[in-house]
Amino acid sequence: MAVIELTGAGLTPDSLAQIASGAEVMLSADGLEDMRASHDILTTAQSEGQPIYGVTTGLGPLVGKGLSGDAQAEMSRLPIRG
């Protein structure tokens, strides 16, 4: 099975199906740099106390509810756990 390289663009339905079927996934250098830049933006906003949907706030009808540090950590794990 092919190695699927994630670049931040151009992910096809076929590639996604291969990943779901167990294909090896590799993050490109550009993709990793983009991820780091996004992370830096989020951590800066978070440290400044800016509300960030789904990170420092609840989701949907709970968007107006601020989350504590422990709740923020739990919220970040929810998409992974499903």
Stockholm file with secondary structure:
# STOCKHOLM 1.0

chainA/1-82         MAVIELTGAGLTPDSLAQIASGAEVMLSADGLEDMRASHDILTTAQSEGQPIYGVTTGLGPLVGKGLSGDAQAEMSRLPIRG
#=GR chainA/1-82 SS CCCEEECSSCCCHHHHHHHHTTCCEEECHHHHHHHHHHHHHHHHHHHTTCCCTTTTBCSGGGTTSBCCHHHHHHHHHHHHHC
#=GC SS_cons        CCCEEECSSCCCHHHHHHHHTTCCEEECHHHHHHHHHHHHHHHHHHHTTCCCTTTTBCSGGGTTSBCCHHHHHHHHHHHHHC
//
